[in-house]
Amino acid sequence: MDILNELIMQAIASPWLYPVLFAVTIIDGFFPPIPSETVLVAAAAVTASTGEGNLLLLGAVAAIGAAIGDNIAFLIGRWLGTTRFAWMRRPRVAAAFAHAQCALDRRSATLILGARYIPVGRVAVNMTAGALDFPWRRFLPLSLIAGVSWSMFSLAIGLLAGAWIKDQPLLSAGLGIAIALVVGFVIDRIAAARRRRVPTPQLAG
C-alpha cells in the first residue's frame, strides 16, 4: 500500500500529469471509452488528500480539453452530415434526426450542457449538432460553459473524497472514482428515462 501511495504521489507531482489529462479530455470528447472523468476525479482526490498538485490548473486543463474534444465531435458530425450513408436515409433514422433537430432548436443549451455529463451522450449530441448544421457560433460558447461546469463538478467529487480520506492517495482516488461512477450511473438512468417519455416522431409514408 505504501509503495502504491508513493507512486501516486509521484504521478501527481509529475509535470506530465497535465499534458496527459489534456490529451485524455480531448480524446474523450469524441471517443467515449477514454475515461477522462476517472483521471480528473482521481487527480483531484489525491491533490486534496495530500496537498500536492495544483487544483486550479487541473480544472483549467480539463475544461479546455473537454471543450476542444466536444468541438472535434461537432466537426466530425458536420463532415459526416445526415445523408452521407444509406442507413442515415432510412425513415426511422431520418425521423430521429428530425427529432434531434427540433430538440436543438427548442432547448439547445439544456441538451448540450446536460449531455457533457454522459460519456456516450455528449458524443452523440455534439456530432448530431454538427451534422444538423447547428450554428458553430452558438455551439462554441455552450461547449466552453459545458467544459467548465463538468470540470468543476468532477473536481468537487475529487475534493469531497480527498477531504474524507487524508494522506491516503490510493484510497481517496478509489473513493472519488466510485462516487463519480455512481453519479454518472444516476445521470445516465435519468437521461434514459427522459428519452423513453419523449415520443419519436414518425415520417409520413
Sequence and secondary structure as in RCSB ss.txt:
>XXXX:A:sequence
MDILNELIMQAIASPWLYPVLFAVTIIDGFFPPIPSETVLVAAAAVTASTGEGNLLLLGAVAAIGAAIGDNIAFL
IGRWLGTTRFAWMRRPRVAAAFAHAQCALDRRSATLILGARYIPVGRVAVNMTAGALDFPWRRFLPLSLIAGVSW
SMFSLAIGLLAGAWIKDQPLLSAGLGIAIALVVGFVIDRIAAARRRRVPTPQLAG
>XXXX:A:secstr
 HHHHHHHHHHHHSTTHHHHHHHHHHHHTT TTS HHHHHHHHHHHHHHHS S HHHHHHHHHHHHHHHHHHHHH
HHHHHTTTSSGGGGSHHHHHHHHHHHHHHHHHHHHHHHHHTTSHHHHHHHHHHHHHTT  HHHHHHHHHHHHHHH
HHHHHHHHHHHHHHSTT HHHHHHHHHHHHHHHHHHHHHHHHHHHHHS       
